[in-house]
Amino acid sequence: MFGTARTLEFNSVVKKYYPAIVFFAEKIIDNHAVAQEIAQDVFVKLWEQEKNFDNDTSIRNFLYLAAKNRCLNYIRDTKRKQQREETIPLSPLSEDEITNNIILAEVWREIDLAINTLPEQCKKVIKLSFQEGKSTDEIAKLLDITESTVRNQKARGLSLLKKTLSNGAFTLLLLMV
């Protein structure tokens, strides 16, 4: 039904942009589960597009614009629902806030791509620590390793990421610590 080449290409785009689109949507609507649904809807919309995108930039622009529109629709619908329930309505985001969130999402995408290039044990420790907010003790128990191994793997991962990431992306990663 679907062409293999198109499916592989689509899967590559999803792998590359899905975490950033979820991050971007969550920054706008402050709800991780809904942000994931919005990202999924955006990728379904991308898949359904009849035309082929010329380059990576046009795909990225489409994804962020579609995600922004879905988020604003969600806010509008939520606001209407709240108004019907006579609660305080949500205030819409400004274009500057949207632009800042796109920049943050792109930096997050850079961080996520760099984390995925780390050696397997480092990658697990870094993801659990920075992306899931787990403590050294929790990571040690989850991975069945010692706390000193967790600290060593975290230090090794940060050292490798410092070499890979731009200064801004690495600084953002450190701020998440």
N, C-alpha and C positions, 0 to 999 in steps of 0.2 A: 504494500500500500504506500509506504513512504520510501523514498530513495535512500539508499544506504549513505551515499556521500552527503546528502542534505541532513540526514539524521546525525552523522558524525560531526558535521560543521555546527549544527544547532547545539549539540551536547557540549562542544568546545566553548561556544558563546555562553551557555548557561553556567558552565564551570568557572568561566572567567569573570562573569558579571553578577551572578546571583547573590553572593554575599554582600557586594557593594550596594545592590539595589535594595536588599532587605535592610541594610544599615541606613541607607538614605531614607527609605520609607519610615523606618522606626524613628528617625530623628524628627520627622514631620508629625507623625501621629502618636508617638510614644506608646506603642503597643506592639510587642514583638510578634505575637501570633497573627495579628491583622497585617502587619508588615510582610510577613511570609506569604500570606494569601494574596496580597497585592502584587508582590514580586512574581508569584506563580501566574497570576492573571496576565501580567505584563509579558511574560515569556510565552504564554499561550497566544496572546495577541501577535507577538513577533512571529511565532510559528505559522499563524494563519495568514500572514501577509503574503500576498501573491507575488509582489515584486521582490527582487533580490536587492539587498543593500550593496552599494558600491564598495564600501570600506568599513573598517572598524569604527571610525569616527561617527559615521551615519548610524550604525547600530547602537553605539553608546548614546548618542543624542536621542534616538528613538526611545531607548529604554528609560532614560532619565525623564524625558518629557511625559511618556506614558505613565510612569510611576508617580510623577508629580501630580498629573491630572487625576489619577485614581485616588491618591491621598487627599487631594482637595475635594473630590466627590465624597469620599468617606467622611471628611470633616463636615462638609455641608449636610450630608445625610444625618450625621450624628447630632449636629447643631439643631436641625429641624426636629429630630426626635426629642432632644432635650427641651426644646422650646415647647413642644407639645406636652411634655411632662413638667413644664414650668420650672426648669432648673437653669442654672447659669450657662449661657451658650459659650461655645469655644470661640476664641478669636483666631481669625485666619493668619497665616504666616505671610510676612512681607517677601518680596522678590529677593531682597538681600539675604534673608534667612534661608530661602530656597537655594540660592547660589552658594552660600556658605555650607549648607548641608551636602550639596553636590561635591564640593571640594573635599569635605571631610570623608564622604563616601569613596571618592577616588583615592584618597590617601589610605583609607582602610583597605581598599582593594589591593593597593601596592603592598601593604603590610601582610595581607592574607596570602598573596602570591608568594611573597618572600618566605613566610612561615612554611608554606607547602614545599619549599625546596630544601628545608632543613633535614638532617638525618632523622630517621624515624623516631627514635627515643626523644630527641630534642623537640621535634615537632609535637609529639604528644604532650610533653611537659609544658611547652610554651602555650599551646592551645588551651590546655586545662587551666593554666595560670592566668593568661591574659584575656582569652576569649570567654572562658566560663567562670572566671573569678575564684577558682579553687585555691585553697591554702596549701602550703607545702605539705602539711600533715595529710590533708585530703588526697592530694596527688599521690603521695607515697602509698597510701592505702589502696587507692584505685589501681595503680600500676604494679602494686606488690614489689616496691623498691624502697630503699632507705631514704630518709629525709635528706641526708647528705648527697645522695645520688640525684635527688630532685634539684637541690641547690646547684650542684655541679652542672647538670644538664641545662638548667635555666641560665646559668652564667655562660655556658658554651653557646647556647642558642642566641643569647643577646649579643655575644661577641660576633657571631656569624651574621646576625641581622644588621649589626652596625656597619659591617662591610658592604652589605647588599642594599640597604635602604637609603633613600635620600635623607638628608639631615632633618627635614621637617617630618617625614614619616617616622623616623626613629625617635624623635622627640615626642611625637604623639603616642607612640608605643610606650615610652617611659612614663608619660603622664597617666597612662592607664594602669600602671603598677599600683 
